[in-house]
C-alpha cells in the first residue's frame, strides 16, 4: 500500500498550492494534500490531516447543497474507487473522482461581512469590487445583504484580481454571469444560515464552477477553511479583525517573524502547526456535528 503523495503513479494534470489533479481518462482524480499556503507561497511544513479535513468538509457540503446546483462529484468514497487506485492508501478520505468539466475562469466570491481586501477597498472608495456600500461600516461589519464580488482566475504565479460584474459579463457572457451570481448567492445564503445555527459566521467564500453537458455545475472544493472565512459567533466583535477558523495562525506567525514574503517560505514551528490543525478540525466538528 502506498502511503505518500509522491508514490501515486498517475498522469499529473495540475499541481495546485494544496490540491493535485490526476487524469483518469474519462474523469479526474482530485487529491487534497496536507500542504498549506500563505501570501501566495506554499509553506515547506505540512499540516498533518489537513487534506482529510478539507475533503470531508467538502463532501459534507456538496451533499448539503445538491438541491441548489449539481456538482462534479462521482465518488469521494475510497471503497468505491476502481481497483487500480486501491493500491494507494494515501488517497483514502482525501480524494474524489470527478467529472471533467470546462472550468469557468472566474472566482465567484460572495461576501456577507466586510473583511480582507473588501475592507481595504471600502476604506478608500466605500465600494467592494465596484459595488457601492452604505457609509459608516467598520472592519468585520455585517453587510446589509450579501454581495457577489467576482475575481479573475489567473494562471499560477499571478494574483487573481477583483473585477466588476460588467467585466464578468464581458468575459463569460450575460447569461452565464447572471447564473453564476444567482447560484453563488443562493449557496452562500443556505450555508451561512446553517453555519450560524452551529455557532459559526461564514464571512465570505470563494466558489468555482464549470460546464458539463452544457449545464452549470459546482467544482473544486466548497465552504472549507481554505476557501472561506469562518468566525466563531461568541468571539465576534465588530470593528476589528477576527480570529478566523483557518490558517490565520500561520499568516500571523509569518508577519510576526517579519518574513519578507518572497521565496523560500520558512518552516513552521510545532506549536503553530498544532494550533492551525486544531482550528481546521474545530471548524469541521462544529459544522458537521461529527468527531474527526
C-alpha positions in Angstrom: 0.0 0.0 0.0 1.4 3.4 -1.0 1.1 5.9 1.8 2.6 9.0 0.2 1.6 11.6 -2.4 4.8 11.1 -4.5 4.1 7.4 -4.8 1.0 8.0 -7.0 1.8 6.8 -10.5 -0.8 8.6 -12.5 -0.6 11.4 -15.1 -0.5 14.7 -13.1 -2.6 17.3 -14.8 -2.2 20.1 -12.3 -0.4 20.7 -9.1 -2.0 23.5 -7.1 -0.9 25.0 -3.8 -2.9 22.4 -2.0 -4.5 20.0 -4.5 -3.2 17.7 -7.1 -5.3 16.7 -10.1 -4.7 13.4 -11.9 -6.0 12.2 -15.3 -8.1 9.0 -15.1 -9.1 9.1 -18.8 -12.8 9.9 -18.7 -12.6 11.6 -15.2 -10.2 13.4 -12.9 -8.9 12.4 -9.5 -8.5 15.4 -7.2 -6.4 14.8 -4.1 -6.2 17.2 -1.1 -2.7 17.3 0.2 -1.5 18.4 3.7 0.3 21.4 2.1 -0.6 24.9 3.3 -0.1 28.2 1.6 0.1 31.8 2.8 0.6 35.0 0.9 0.6 33.0 -2.3 3.5 30.8 -1.2 3.4 27.1 -0.3 4.9 26.6 3.1 7.5 23.8 3.3 6.0 22.4 6.5 2.9 20.2 6.1 -0.2 20.3 8.5 -1.0 16.7 9.3 -4.5 15.6 8.3 -5.4 19.0 6.8 -6.2 17.4 3.4 -8.6 14.9 5.1 -10.4 17.7 6.9 -10.8 19.7 3.6 -12.0 16.6 1.7 -14.5 15.5 4.4 -15.9 19.0 4.8 -16.3 19.5 1.0 -18.1 16.2 0.8 -20.5 17.2 3.6 -21.3 20.5 1.8 -21.6 19.0 -1.7 -24.4 16.8 -0.3 -26.0 19.6 1.7 -26.3 22.0 -1.3 -27.1 19.5 -4.1 -30.7 20.7 -4.4 -29.4 24.2 -5.5 -26.8 23.2 -8.1 -25.4 19.9 -9.4 -21.6 19.2 -8.8 -18.7 17.4 -10.3 -18.5 14.5 -7.7 -18.7 10.9 -9.0 -17.4 9.5 -5.7 -15.4 10.6 -2.8 -15.5 7.2 -1.1 -12.3 5.3 -1.3 -14.2 2.0 -1.0 -15.9 2.8 -4.3 -12.7 3.6 -6.2 -11.5 1.4 -9.1 -9.3 -1.5 -8.1 -6.2 0.2 -9.7 -6.5 3.1 -7.3 -6.9 0.9 -4.1 -3.1 0.3 -4.0 -2.8 4.0 -2.9 -3.9 4.0 0.7 -2.9 7.7 0.8 -6.0 8.5 -1.2 -8.4 7.4 1.5 -10.5 10.2 2.9 -8.7 12.9 0.9 -9.6 12.3 -2.7 -12.5 12.4 -5.1 -13.2 11.1 -8.6 -14.9 13.9 -10.5 -16.4 14.7 -13.9 -14.2 16.6 -16.4 -16.0 20.0 -16.6 -15.0 23.0 -18.7 -13.9 25.4 -15.9 -15.3 28.9 -15.9 -12.3 31.2 -15.4 -14.0 33.4 -12.8 -13.6 33.1 -9.0 -17.1 33.5 -7.6 -16.7 35.3 -4.3 -19.6 36.1 -2.0 -19.2 38.5 0.9 -21.6 38.8 3.8 -19.2 40.7 6.0 -16.5 43.4 5.4 -13.0 41.8 5.7 -9.8 41.4 3.9 -9.4 43.1 0.5 -13.0 44.1 0.7 -12.4 46.2 3.8 -9.3 47.8 2.3 -11.2 48.8 -0.8 -14.2 50.1 1.3 -11.9 52.4 3.3 -10.7 54.0 0.0 -13.9 54.2 -2.0 -16.9 52.9 0.0 -17.2 50.1 -2.5 -16.3 46.4 -2.8 -15.5 45.4 -6.4 -17.3 48.4 -7.6 -20.5 47.6 -5.5 -21.5 50.7 -3.6 -22.0 50.1 0.2 -23.5 52.3 2.9 -21.3 54.8 4.8 -20.2 54.1 8.4 -19.4 50.4 8.1 -16.4 49.1 10.2 -14.0 46.3 9.8 -15.9 43.0 10.0 -19.3 44.7 9.8 -22.1 42.6 8.5 -23.3 43.9 5.1 -26.9 44.8 4.7 -27.1 41.9 2.2 -24.5 39.6 0.8 -22.7 40.8 -2.4 -21.3 38.9 -5.3 -17.7 40.1 -5.9 -16.1 38.1 -8.7 -12.4 38.0 -9.4 -10.3 36.9 -12.4 -8.9 33.4 -12.3 -5.3 33.9 -13.3 -2.7 31.3 -14.1 -0.3 30.3 -11.3 2.1 32.9 -10.3 -0.2 35.8 -11.0 -2.6 37.3 -8.4 -6.3 36.9 -9.1 -7.8 40.4 -9.4 -11.2 41.7 -8.3 -13.4 42.5 -11.3 -16.8 44.2 -11.7 -19.9 42.3 -12.7 -19.8 44.1 -16.0 -16.3 42.7 -16.6 -17.6 39.2 -15.7 -20.3 39.7 -18.4 -17.7 40.6 -20.9 -15.6 37.5 -20.1 -18.3 34.8 -19.9 -21.5 36.3 -21.4 -24.6 37.8 -19.8 -26.5 34.5 -19.2 -23.5 32.7 -17.6 -22.6 35.8 -15.5 -26.2 36.1 -14.2 -26.3 32.3 -13.4 -23.0 32.5 -11.6 -24.2 35.4 -9.4 -27.6 33.9 -8.7 -26.4 30.4 -7.7 -23.4 31.8 -5.7 -25.7 34.0 -3.6 -28.2 31.1 -3.1 -25.4 28.8 -1.9 -24.0 31.4 0.4 -27.4 32.1 1.9 -28.2 28.4 2.6 -24.7 27.6 4.0 -24.3 30.8 6.1 -27.7 30.3 7.7 -26.9 26.7 8.6 -23.4 27.7 9.8 -24.9 30.4 12.0 -27.1 27.8 13.7 -23.9 25.9 14.6 -22.2 29.0 16.2 -20.2 30.0 13.1 -20.3 33.0 10.9 -19.5 32.5 7.2 -18.0 35.9 6.5 -17.2 35.2 2.9 -16.5 32.3 0.5 -15.0 31.5 -2.9 -16.7 29.2 -5.3 -15.7 27.7 -8.6 -17.9 26.5 -11.4 -17.7 24.6 -14.7 -19.9 23.4 -17.5 -20.6 19.7 -18.1 -23.0 18.7 -20.8 -23.9 22.3 -21.2 -25.1 22.5 -17.6 -23.5 24.8 -14.9 -22.0 22.6 -12.1 -20.1 23.3 -8.9 -16.4 22.1 -9.0 -13.3 22.2 -6.9 -13.8 22.4 -3.1 -16.6 24.1 -1.2 -17.0 26.0 2.1 -13.8 24.8 3.6 -11.4 26.9 5.8 -9.2 27.2 2.7 -11.9 28.8 0.6 -14.0 30.6 3.2 -13.6 32.9 6.2 -15.2 31.3 9.3 -15.6 33.2 12.6 -16.9 31.9 15.9 -20.1 33.8 16.8 -19.2 34.0 20.5 -15.8 35.7 19.7 -17.2 38.0 17.0 -16.6 41.7 17.7 -17.3 44.4 15.0 -14.6 47.0 14.4 -11.5 44.8 14.3 -10.0 41.8 12.5 -11.5 38.5 13.7 -9.8 35.3 14.8 -10.6 33.0 11.9 -11.1 29.2 11.9 -8.4 28.8 9.2 -4.7 29.4 8.6 -4.7 32.8 10.3 -2.2 31.5 12.9 0.2 30.8 10.0 -0.2 34.2 8.5 0.1 35.9 11.9 3.3 33.9 12.6 4.8 34.8 9.3 4.0 38.5 9.9 5.4 38.3 13.4 8.8 36.9 12.3 8.8 39.6 9.5 9.2 37.2 6.7 9.7 39.3 3.5 7.0 37.3 1.6 9.5 36.2 -1.1 10.6 32.6 -1.6 11.5 30.4 0.0 8.9 30.4 2.8 10.2 29.4 6.3 9.4 26.2 8.1 6.7 26.4 10.8 7.3 25.6 14.5 5.5 22.8 16.2 3.1 24.9 18.2 1.9 26.8 15.1 1.3 23.5 13.3 -0.7 22.1 16.2 -2.8 25.3 16.7 -3.6 25.5 13.0 -4.7 21.9 12.9 -6.9 22.5 15.9 -8.6 25.3 14.0 -9.3 23.1 11.0 -10.6 20.2 13.0 -12.6 22.5 15.2 -14.4 24.0 12.2 -15.1 20.6 10.8 -16.6 19.2 14.0 -18.7 22.3 14.7 -20.2 22.4 11.2 -20.8 18.7 10.7 -21.5 17.6 14.3 -19.2 14.7 13.6 -16.0 13.9 15.5 -13.0 14.0 13.2 
